Amino acid sequence: MVCTVANWRTWRFGWLAGLVGGLATLASCALAQGDSGFLKELRIGVLPRGPLNAITDVAGVRVGHATLRDSQGVCTGVTAILPHGGNLFQQKVPGAIVVGNGFGKLVGSTQVEELGTIETPIILTNTLAVGVAARAVVEWTLRQPGNEDVQSVNPVVGETNDGYLNDIRRPSVRPEHVWEAIDSARGGPVAEGCVGAGTGTVCFGFKGGIGTSSRKLPARLGGYTVGVLVQTNFGGVLQIAGVPVGEELGTYYLHDVLSRSDGSCMIVVATDAPLDPRQLRRLASRALYGLARTGGISSHGSGDYVIAFSTYAGNLVPHRTSERVRTVTLLRDEELSPLFLAVIEATEEAIYHSLFEAETTRGRDGHVVEKIPTGRVLEILRRYGRIR
C-alpha cells in the first residue's frame, strides 16, 4: 500500500465519511509502513531487546543481501552473515551446528563439527544454488589479502527450497551475487522480509523471508548479547506469543486450505559471550525451542539447522601461530541459562519479523503467496488480550 496525498484530501474534505475513511486509510498505512513495528508492543519473552533488535547488535557482525527478481520466474537471492569484519580465515570464530531435521544441504557442517570453528562468511541461498555459493565463497576467501598460500577452505552454506515461487531449476544465482552479498555486508539495521535468501520463501502458508531479532542480558548477568537471523520456509500451526493465530485465520497444516508443511528454516545465532564450541552447540539447540514456540513442527521434508558462533575477541582462533598452547576465556556452564532464554526469545521474534516484514509476492507460473494479514492478526491478538 502507498500512502498518497489523495488519502489526506479525502480525510480533510470528505466530512464525516471522509473522516472515517481517512482514519481507516491512515491505520492501514501505519500497518504497511510499520510492518512488524506492532511487535514492539507485544511482549515476546522477558528479556530486553538490543538497540537494533537485530543480529548486528552483536558487535562486529555484518549482514548483506543480493535479491534476484525478474518477470520470467526468478524469485530468489543470497544472504551473507559475517561474524567480524577482518580476515575470517586467519581469525576464525568458535562455532557449532545443530541439526533439528536433516532434510537439507548444509555445506561445511562436518568440519565445523570436527574442529569447532567457522572460517568464512555464512551464506544462505536456495537449494540448487548451494554448489555455486560454496565455490564463490572459496574464491572470495582465496582472494583476501593474507590468504595467498591457503589451499583448503571450508565454506559454510545453508539453504531452503524456494521452488514454489522461484524457477529453481534455472541457474539464476551466480558467483557475483554471492560476492555482492558478502561485499555489501554491513553492521546496523538489517533488511528483512522478501530480501536476499528470503525472496522466494513461504512460511506457515504466508510469505516468509529473512527475519532478525536480539536480546541483551542485564549487566549483572554479564551484559552479553544474543542475535538471531532466520530464513523461514516452513509450515505448521502458527502461534504468536502463545495465541493460536493460524487456527483463527484458518490457515495451518492439515487444514483443507493448506495440505503441506514441508520446507526449511535456517537459523544463525551470534553472541559476544565467551563460549566454546561445546557451549555454542548447547546454545544452538535452544534456538529450536524458539522455532517450536511459533508452531513450527520440523516436518519430514523440513531442513532445520542452527549455526552458532561467538565473536568474543579473546577466543578467536588464529590460522597459524607459534604458540603451542592456547588460552581462552570461558563462561561457566552454570551461567548459560540466561543465554538459552535469550536465544529462544530472539529466534521466536525473528520468525515473526520474517512474516510481517514480507510482502505479497508473485513468482513463477503465476504463483502468488500472500502477506500475512496484519490487520486481522492484530484483531486476534487484541481479542486474546496480548496487545492493546
DRENDO-1510 file (C-alpha; in Angstrom, 1 decimal, always signed):
<recs>
REC; n; res; u; v; w
REC; 1; MET; +0.0; +0.0; +0.0 .
REC; 2; VAL; +1.2; +3.5; -0.8 .
REC; 3; CYS; +0.0; +6.4; +1.4 .
REC; 4; THR; -0.9; +9.2; -1.1 .
REC; 5; VAL; -1.9; +12.8; -0.9 .
REC; 6; ALA; -5.3; +11.7; -2.1 .
REC; 7; ASN; -5.8; +9.9; +1.2 .
REC; 8; TRP; -5.3; +13.1; +3.1 .
REC; 9; ARG; -7.6; +15.1; +0.8 .
REC; 10; THR; -10.4; +12.5; +1.3 .
REC; 11; TRP; -9.9; +12.9; +5.1 .
REC; 12; ARG; -9.8; +16.7; +5.0 .
REC; 13; PHE; -12.7; +17.5; +2.7 .
REC; 14; GLY; -15.0; +14.4; +2.8 .
REC; 15; TRP; -16.7; +15.5; +6.1 .
REC; 16; LEU; -17.8; +12.5; +8.2 .
REC; 17; ALA; -17.5; +9.8; +5.6 .
REC; 18; GLY; -14.1; +11.2; +4.6 .
REC; 19; LEU; -13.1; +11.4; +8.2 .
REC; 20; VAL; -13.9; +7.7; +8.8 .
REC; 21; GLY; -12.4; +6.6; +5.5 .
REC; 22; GLY; -9.3; +8.7; +6.1 .
REC; 23; LEU; -8.7; +7.3; +9.6 .
REC; 24; ALA; -9.1; +3.8; +8.2 .
REC; 25; THR; -6.6; +4.6; +5.5 .
REC; 26; LEU; -4.2; +6.1; +8.0 .
REC; 27; ALA; -4.4; +3.0; +10.1 .
REC; 28; SER; -3.7; +0.8; +7.1 .
REC; 29; CYS; -0.8; +3.0; +6.1 .
REC; 30; ALA; +0.6; +2.7; +9.6 .
REC; 31; LEU; +0.5; -1.1; +9.3 .
REC; 32; ALA; +2.0; -1.0; +5.9 .
REC; 33; GLN; +4.8; +1.3; +6.9 .
REC; 34; GLY; +5.4; -0.2; +10.3 .
REC; 35; ASP; +5.1; -3.9; +9.2 .
REC; 36; SER; +6.5; -5.7; +12.3 .
REC; 37; GLY; +6.5; -2.5; +14.3 .
REC; 38; PHE; +3.5; -3.5; +16.3 .
REC; 39; LEU; +5.6; -6.4; +17.7 .
REC; 40; LYS; +7.3; -3.8; +19.9 .
REC; 41; GLU; +4.0; -3.5; +21.8 .
REC; 42; LEU; +3.8; -7.3; +22.0 .
REC; 43; ARG; +5.9; -8.6; +24.8 .
REC; 44; ILE; +7.7; -11.6; +23.5 .
REC; 45; GLY; +9.5; -13.1; +26.4 .
REC; 46; VAL; +11.0; -11.3; +29.4 .
REC; 47; LEU; +14.5; -10.2; +28.3 .
REC; 48; PRO; +15.1; -6.7; +26.8 .
REC; 49; ARG; +15.8; -6.4; +23.0 .
REC; 50; GLY; +19.1; -5.0; +21.7 .
REC; 51; PRO; +19.1; -1.4; +20.4 .
REC; 52; LEU; +18.6; -2.6; +16.8 .
REC; 53; ASN; +16.7; -5.8; +17.7 .
REC; 54; ALA; +18.9; -7.5; +15.1 .
REC; 55; ILE; +21.8; -9.9; +14.9 .
REC; 56; THR; +24.0; -6.9; +14.2 .
REC; 57; ASP; +23.6; -5.9; +17.9 .
REC; 58; VAL; +26.4; -8.3; +18.4 .
REC; 59; ALA; +29.3; -6.0; +17.8 .
REC; 60; GLY; +31.2; -6.7; +14.6 .
REC; 61; VAL; +28.6; -8.9; +12.9 .
REC; 62; ARG; +27.6; -7.8; +9.4 .
REC; 63; VAL; +24.8; -8.8; +7.1 .
REC; 64; GLY; +24.4; -8.3; +3.3 .
REC; 65; HIS; +21.8; -9.4; +0.7 .
REC; 66; ALA; +21.6; -9.9; -3.1 .
REC; 67; THR; +18.0; -10.1; -4.2 .
REC; 68; LEU; +17.1; -11.6; -7.6 .
REC; 69; ARG; +13.7; -10.9; -9.2 .
REC; 70; ASP; +12.6; -10.9; -12.8 .
REC; 71; SER; +9.4; -11.4; -14.9 .
REC; 72; GLN; +10.5; -14.8; -16.0 .
REC; 73; GLY; +10.1; -16.6; -12.7 .
REC; 74; VAL; +13.3; -15.8; -10.9 .
REC; 75; CYS; +12.5; -15.1; -7.2 .
REC; 76; THR; +15.5; -15.9; -5.0 .
REC; 77; GLY; +18.7; -14.5; -3.6 .
REC; 78; VAL; +21.6; -14.7; -1.3 .
REC; 79; THR; +22.2; -13.6; +2.3 .
REC; 80; ALA; +25.6; -13.3; +3.8 .
REC; 81; ILE; +26.4; -13.2; +7.6 .
REC; 82; LEU; +30.0; -12.2; +8.5 .
REC; 83; PRO; +31.0; -12.8; +12.1 .
REC; 84; HIS; +33.5; -10.0; +12.0 .
REC; 85; GLY; +35.0; -7.5; +9.6 .
REC; 86; GLY; +38.5; -8.9; +9.5 .
REC; 87; ASN; +40.1; -11.9; +7.7 .
REC; 88; LEU; +37.8; -14.7; +8.8 .
REC; 89; PHE; +40.1; -17.4; +7.6 .
REC; 90; GLN; +43.1; -16.0; +9.5 .
REC; 91; GLN; +41.0; -15.2; +12.6 .
REC; 92; LYS; +38.4; -18.0; +12.8 .
REC; 93; VAL; +35.4; -17.8; +15.3 .
REC; 94; PRO; +34.4; -20.7; +17.6 .
REC; 95; GLY; +31.3; -22.2; +16.0 .
REC; 96; ALA; +28.8; -25.1; +16.2 .
REC; 97; ILE; +26.0; -26.5; +14.1 .
REC; 98; VAL; +22.9; -28.3; +15.3 .
REC; 99; VAL; +20.5; -30.3; +13.1 .
REC; 100; GLY; +16.8; -30.2; +14.0 .
REC; 101; ASN; +15.8; -32.1; +10.9 .
REC; 102; GLY; +18.4; -33.1; +8.4 .
REC; 103; PHE; +16.4; -32.9; +5.1 .
REC; 104; GLY; +18.7; -30.2; +3.7 .
REC; 105; LYS; +22.1; -29.3; +2.3 .
REC; 106; LEU; +24.4; -27.6; +4.7 .
REC; 107; VAL; +27.9; -27.4; +3.2 .
REC; 108; GLY; +30.8; -27.3; +5.7 .
REC; 109; SER; +28.9; -28.8; +8.6 .
REC; 110; THR; +31.3; -31.8; +9.2 .
REC; 111; GLN; +34.4; -29.7; +9.6 .
REC; 112; VAL; +32.6; -27.3; +11.9 .
REC; 113; GLU; +31.6; -30.2; +14.0 .
REC; 114; GLU; +35.1; -31.7; +14.0 .
REC; 115; LEU; +37.1; -28.5; +14.6 .
REC; 116; GLY; +34.6; -26.2; +16.2 .
REC; 117; THR; +35.5; -23.2; +14.0 .
REC; 118; ILE; +33.9; -21.1; +11.2 .
REC; 119; GLU; +36.4; -19.6; +8.8 .
REC; 120; THR; +34.2; -18.0; +6.1 .
REC; 121; PRO; +31.2; -15.8; +5.7 .
REC; 122; ILE; +28.0; -17.8; +6.3 .
REC; 123; ILE; +25.9; -17.9; +3.2 .
REC; 124; LEU; +22.1; -18.6; +2.8 .
REC; 125; THR; +20.5; -19.2; -0.6 .
REC; 126; ASN; +18.2; -21.7; -2.4 .
REC; 127; THR; +18.7; -25.4; -2.5 .
REC; 128; LEU; +20.0; -25.8; -6.0 .
REC; 129; ALA; +22.4; -22.8; -5.7 .
REC; 130; VAL; +24.4; -24.3; -2.8 .
REC; 131; GLY; +27.2; -25.6; -5.0 .
REC; 132; VAL; +27.6; -22.2; -6.8 .
REC; 133; ALA; +27.6; -20.4; -3.5 .
REC; 134; ALA; +30.2; -22.7; -1.9 .
REC; 135; ARG; +32.5; -22.2; -4.8 .
REC; 136; ALA; +32.0; -18.5; -4.8 .
REC; 137; VAL; +32.9; -18.3; -1.1 .
REC; 138; VAL; +36.0; -20.3; -1.7 .
REC; 139; GLU; +37.1; -17.9; -4.5 .
REC; 140; TRP; +36.3; -14.9; -2.3 .
REC; 141; THR; +38.3; -16.3; +0.6 .
REC; 142; LEU; +41.3; -17.1; -1.6 .
REC; 143; ARG; +41.3; -13.5; -2.9 .
REC; 144; GLN; +41.6; -11.9; +0.6 .
REC; 145; PRO; +45.0; -10.4; +1.4 .
REC; 146; GLY; +46.9; -12.7; +3.6 .
REC; 147; ASN; +45.4; -15.9; +2.1 .
REC; 148; GLU; +47.9; -16.2; -0.8 .
REC; 149; ASP; +49.1; -19.6; +0.4 .
REC; 150; VAL; +45.8; -21.1; +1.5 .
REC; 151; GLN; +45.0; -24.5; -0.1 .
REC; 152; SER; +41.9; -25.6; +1.9 .
REC; 153; VAL; +38.8; -23.6; +2.7 .
REC; 154; ASN; +35.6; -24.8; +4.5 .
REC; 155; PRO; +32.7; -22.7; +3.2 .
REC; 156; VAL; +29.5; -22.7; +5.3 .
REC; 157; VAL; +26.4; -22.5; +3.0 .
REC; 158; GLY; +22.8; -23.3; +4.0 .
REC; 159; GLU; +19.6; -23.3; +2.0 .
REC; 160; THR; +15.9; -23.6; +1.9 .
REC; 161; ASN; +13.9; -24.6; -1.2 .
REC; 162; ASP; +12.0; -21.7; -2.7 .
REC; 163; GLY; +10.8; -23.7; -5.7 .
REC; 164; TYR; +7.1; -22.7; -5.4 .
REC; 165; LEU; +7.8; -19.0; -6.2 .
REC; 166; ASN; +11.2; -19.3; -7.8 .
REC; 167; ASP; +12.1; -21.1; -11.0 .
REC; 168; ILE; +14.7; -23.0; -9.0 .
REC; 169; ARG; +15.9; -25.1; -11.9 .
REC; 170; ARG; +17.2; -22.0; -13.6 .
REC; 171; PRO; +20.8; -21.3; -12.6 .
REC; 172; SER; +20.0; -17.7; -11.7 .
REC; 173; VAL; +22.3; -17.4; -8.6 .
REC; 174; ARG; +25.8; -16.8; -9.9 .
REC; 175; PRO; +29.1; -16.2; -8.1 .
REC; 176; GLU; +28.9; -12.4; -8.5 .
REC; 177; HIS; +25.6; -12.5; -6.5 .
REC; 178; VAL; +27.3; -14.2; -3.6 .
REC; 179; TRP; +30.2; -11.7; -3.8 .
REC; 180; GLU; +27.7; -8.9; -3.9 .
REC; 181; ALA; +26.0; -10.1; -0.7 .
REC; 182; ILE; +29.4; -10.5; +1.1 .
REC; 183; ASP; +30.8; -7.2; -0.1 .
REC; 184; SER; +27.7; -5.3; +0.8 .
REC; 185; ALA; +27.5; -6.7; +4.3 .
REC; 186; ARG; +27.3; -4.0; +7.0 .
REC; 187; GLY; +26.5; -3.5; +10.6 .
REC; 188; GLY; +23.5; -1.5; +11.7 .
REC; 189; PRO; +19.8; -2.2; +10.7 .
REC; 190; VAL; +19.2; -5.4; +8.7 .
REC; 191; ALA; +16.8; -5.5; +5.8 .
REC; 192; GLU; +14.1; -8.2; +6.5 .
REC; 193; GLY; +11.2; -9.9; +4.6 .
REC; 194; CYS; +11.5; -10.5; +0.9 .
REC; 195; VAL; +15.2; -9.9; +0.5 .
REC; 196; GLY; +18.2; -12.0; -0.2 .
REC; 197; ALA; +17.7; -15.6; +0.6 .
REC; 198; GLY; +14.2; -14.9; +1.8 .
REC; 199; THR; +13.0; -13.5; -1.5 .
REC; 200; GLY; +11.0; -16.6; -2.6 .
REC; 201; THR; +10.3; -18.4; +0.7 .
REC; 202; VAL; +6.9; -19.4; +2.2 .
REC; 203; CYS; +6.2; -19.7; +6.0 .
REC; 204; PHE; +3.0; -21.0; +7.6 .
REC; 205; GLY; +1.3; -20.6; +4.2 .
REC; 206; PHE; +2.1; -16.9; +4.0 .
REC; 207; LYS; +5.1; -15.1; +2.5 .
REC; 208; GLY; +8.1; -15.8; +4.6 .
REC; 209; GLY; +11.6; -14.4; +4.3 .
REC; 210; ILE; +14.5; -13.0; +6.4 .
REC; 211; GLY; +13.9; -12.0; +10.0 .
REC; 212; THR; +16.2; -11.0; +12.8 .
REC; 213; SER; +16.0; -10.1; +16.5 .
REC; 214; SER; +18.2; -9.9; +19.5 .
REC; 215; ARG; +18.3; -10.0; +23.3 .
REC; 216; LYS; +20.7; -8.3; +25.7 .
REC; 217; LEU; +21.3; -9.7; +29.2 .
REC; 218; PRO; +21.3; -7.3; +32.2 .
REC; 219; ALA; +24.7; -6.2; +33.4 .
REC; 220; ARG; +24.5; -8.4; +36.5 .
REC; 221; LEU; +24.2; -11.4; +34.1 .
REC; 222; GLY; +27.2; -10.4; +32.1 .
REC; 223; GLY; +25.6; -7.9; +29.7 .
REC; 224; TYR; +26.0; -10.3; +26.8 .
REC; 225; THR; +24.1; -10.0; +23.6 .
REC; 226; VAL; +22.5; -12.8; +21.6 .
REC; 227; GLY; +21.4; -12.1; +18.0 .
REC; 228; VAL; +19.5; -14.3; +15.6 .
REC; 229; LEU; +18.8; -14.2; +11.9 .
REC; 230; VAL; +16.4; -16.7; +10.2 .
REC; 231; GLN; +15.5; -17.7; +6.7 .
REC; 232; THR; +11.9; -19.0; +7.1 .
REC; 233; ASN; +10.4; -21.5; +4.6 .
REC; 234; PHE; +8.4; -24.0; +6.8 .
REC; 235; GLY; +5.0; -24.8; +8.0 .
REC; 236; GLY; +2.9; -25.9; +11.0 .
REC; 237; VAL; +0.3; -24.2; +13.1 .
REC; 238; LEU; +1.2; -20.6; +13.6 .
REC; 239; GLN; +1.2; -19.2; +17.1 .
REC; 240; ILE; +2.2; -15.7; +18.1 .
REC; 241; ALA; +3.0; -15.1; +21.8 .
REC; 242; GLY; +1.0; -18.3; +22.6 .
REC; 243; VAL; -2.1; -17.1; +20.6 .
REC; 244; PRO; -3.4; -19.7; +18.0 .
REC; 245; VAL; -3.2; -17.3; +15.1 .
REC; 246; GLY; -3.1; -20.0; +12.5 .
REC; 247; GLU; -6.2; -21.6; +13.7 .
REC; 248; GLU; -8.0; -18.3; +14.0 .
REC; 249; LEU; -7.0; -17.5; +10.4 .
REC; 250; GLY; -8.0; -20.9; +9.2 .
REC; 251; THR; -4.5; -21.4; +7.6 .
REC; 252; TYR; -2.5; -24.3; +9.1 .
REC; 253; TYR; -1.0; -27.7; +8.5 .
REC; 254; LEU; -3.6; -30.4; +7.8 .
REC; 255; HIS; -6.4; -27.8; +7.2 .
REC; 256; ASP; -8.1; -28.0; +3.9 .
REC; 257; VAL; -6.5; -24.8; +2.6 .
REC; 258; LEU; -3.0; -25.9; +3.4 .
REC; 259; SER; -2.2; -29.5; +2.9 .
REC; 260; ARG; +1.6; -29.5; +3.3 .
REC; 261; SER; +4.1; -28.2; +5.8 .
REC; 262; ASP; +7.4; -29.2; +4.3 .
REC; 263; GLY; +10.1; -26.6; +3.9 .
REC; 264; SER; +13.1; -25.5; +5.9 .
REC; 265; CYS; +14.3; -23.0; +8.5 .
REC; 266; MET; +17.9; -21.8; +8.7 .
REC; 267; ILE; +18.8; -20.1; +12.0 .
REC; 268; VAL; +22.0; -18.2; +12.5 .
REC; 269; VAL; +22.9; -17.3; +16.1 .
REC; 270; ALA; +25.6; -14.9; +17.1 .
REC; 271; THR; +26.8; -13.9; +20.6 .
REC; 272; ASP; +29.6; -11.9; +22.2 .
REC; 273; ALA; +29.6; -14.2; +25.2 .
REC; 274; PRO; +32.9; -16.2; +25.7 .
REC; 275; LEU; +31.7; -19.6; +24.7 .
REC; 276; ASP; +33.5; -22.6; +23.2 .
REC; 277; PRO; +32.1; -24.9; +20.5 .
REC; 278; ARG; +30.5; -27.3; +23.0 .
REC; 279; GLN; +28.7; -24.5; +24.7 .
REC; 280; LEU; +27.7; -23.0; +21.4 .
REC; 281; ARG; +26.2; -26.3; +20.4 .
REC; 282; ARG; +24.1; -26.2; +23.6 .
REC; 283; LEU; +23.1; -22.6; +22.8 .
REC; 284; ALA; +22.2; -23.6; +19.2 .
REC; 285; SER; +20.0; -26.4; +20.3 .
REC; 286; ARG; +17.8; -24.0; +22.3 .
REC; 287; ALA; +17.1; -21.9; +19.2 .
REC; 288; LEU; +15.0; -24.9; +18.0 .
REC; 289; TYR; +12.7; -24.2; +21.0 .
REC; 290; GLY; +12.1; -20.8; +19.6 .
REC; 291; LEU; +11.1; -22.4; +16.3 .
REC; 292; ALA; +8.7; -24.7; +18.2 .
REC; 293; ARG; +7.2; -21.7; +20.1 .
REC; 294; THR; +6.0; -20.3; +16.7 .
REC; 295; GLY; +4.2; -23.5; +15.9 .
REC; 296; GLY; +6.8; -25.0; +13.5 .
REC; 297; ILE; +6.8; -28.8; +13.5 .
REC; 298; SER; +10.1; -29.8; +11.7 .
REC; 299; SER; +8.1; -31.9; +9.3 .
REC; 300; HIS; +9.6; -34.8; +7.3 .
REC; 301; GLY; +10.7; -32.6; +4.4 .
REC; 302; SER; +12.0; -29.7; +6.5 .
REC; 303; GLY; +15.7; -28.9; +6.8 .
REC; 304; ASP; +16.0; -27.1; +10.1 .
REC; 305; TYR; +19.6; -26.1; +11.0 .
REC; 306; VAL; +21.2; -23.8; +13.6 .
REC; 307; ILE; +24.6; -22.3; +13.0 .
REC; 308; ALA; +26.0; -20.5; +16.1 .
REC; 309; PHE; +29.2; -18.6; +16.7 .
REC; 310; SER; +30.9; -16.4; +19.3 .
REC; 311; THR; +32.6; -13.2; +18.5 .
REC; 312; TYR; +34.4; -12.8; +21.8 .
REC; 313; ALA; +37.7; -11.3; +20.7 .
REC; 314; GLY; +39.9; -13.2; +23.2 .
REC; 315; ASN; +38.8; -16.6; +21.8 .
REC; 316; LEU; +39.3; -16.0; +18.1 .
REC; 317; VAL; +41.3; -18.9; +16.6 .
REC; 318; PRO; +44.4; -17.8; +14.6 .
REC; 319; HIS; +45.0; -19.9; +11.5 .
REC; 320; ARG; +48.7; -20.0; +12.3 .
REC; 321; THR; +50.6; -19.2; +15.5 .
REC; 322; SER; +54.0; -20.0; +17.0 .
REC; 323; GLU; +52.3; -20.7; +20.4 .
REC; 324; ARG; +51.9; -24.4; +21.3 .
REC; 325; VAL; +49.3; -23.6; +24.0 .
REC; 326; ARG; +46.1; -21.6; +23.5 .
REC; 327; THR; +44.5; -19.8; +26.4 .
REC; 328; VAL; +40.8; -19.0; +26.2 .
REC; 329; THR; +38.2; -17.4; +28.5 .
REC; 330; LEU; +35.0; -19.4; +29.0 .
REC; 331; LEU; +31.7; -18.6; +30.7 .
REC; 332; ARG; +30.9; -21.2; +33.4 .
REC; 333; ASP; +28.2; -23.6; +32.3 .
REC; 334; GLU; +26.1; -22.6; +35.3 .
REC; 335; GLU; +25.9; -19.1; +33.7 .
REC; 336; LEU; +24.5; -20.3; +30.4 .
REC; 337; SER; +20.8; -20.4; +31.2 .
REC; 338; PRO; +20.1; -16.7; +30.6 .
REC; 339; LEU; +21.7; -17.1; +27.2 .
REC; 340; PHE; +19.4; -20.1; +26.5 .
REC; 341; LEU; +16.4; -18.0; +27.2 .
REC; 342; ALA; +17.8; -15.1; +25.1 .
REC; 343; VAL; +18.2; -17.3; +22.0 .
REC; 344; ILE; +14.7; -18.8; +22.4 .
REC; 345; GLU; +13.1; -15.4; +22.6 .
REC; 346; ALA; +15.2; -13.9; +19.8 .
REC; 347; THR; +14.5; -16.9; +17.5 .
REC; 348; GLU; +10.8; -16.7; +18.1 .
REC; 349; GLU; +10.6; -13.0; +17.4 .
REC; 350; ALA; +12.9; -13.2; +14.3 .
REC; 351; ILE; +10.5; -15.7; +12.7 .
REC; 352; TYR; +7.6; -13.2; +13.3 .
REC; 353; HIS; +9.6; -10.5; +11.7 .
REC; 354; SER; +10.2; -12.6; +8.6 .
REC; 355; LEU; +6.4; -12.8; +8.2 .
REC; 356; PHE; +5.4; -9.3; +9.0 .
REC; 357; GLU; +8.2; -7.6; +7.0 .
REC; 358; ALA; +7.4; -9.7; +3.9 .
REC; 359; GLU; +5.0; -8.6; +1.1 .
REC; 360; THR; +2.6; -10.5; -1.1 .
REC; 361; THR; +4.8; -12.0; -3.9 .
REC; 362; ARG; +4.0; -13.3; -7.4 .
REC; 363; GLY; +6.5; -15.8; -8.7 .
REC; 364; ARG; +6.9; -18.4; -11.4 .
REC; 365; ASP; +3.9; -19.8; -13.3 .
REC; 366; GLY; +1.7; -17.1; -11.8 .
REC; 367; HIS; +2.1; -18.5; -8.3 .
REC; 368; VAL; +1.1; -15.9; -5.6 .
REC; 369; VAL; +1.8; -16.1; -1.8 .
REC; 370; GLU; +0.0; -13.6; +0.3 .
REC; 371; LYS; +1.5; -11.5; +3.0 .
REC; 372; ILE; +0.2; -12.4; +6.4 .
REC; 373; PRO; -2.9; -10.3; +7.1 .
REC; 374; THR; -1.5; -7.9; +9.7 .
REC; 375; GLY; -4.8; -6.2; +10.5 .
REC; 376; ARG; -6.6; -9.5; +11.2 .
REC; 377; VAL; -3.7; -10.7; +13.3 .
REC; 378; LEU; -3.8; -7.5; +15.4 .
REC; 379; GLU; -7.5; -8.1; +16.0 .
REC; 380; ILE; -6.9; -11.6; +17.1 .
REC; 381; LEU; -4.1; -10.6; +19.4 .
REC; 382; ARG; -6.2; -7.9; +20.9 .
REC; 383; ARG; -9.1; -10.3; +21.4 .
REC; 384; TYR; -6.8; -12.6; +23.3 .
REC; 385; GLY; -5.5; -9.7; +25.4 .
REC; 386; ARG; -2.0; -9.9; +24.1 .
REC; 387; ILE; -1.8; -6.4; +22.7 .
REC; 388; ARG; -3.7; -3.1; +23.4 .
</recs>
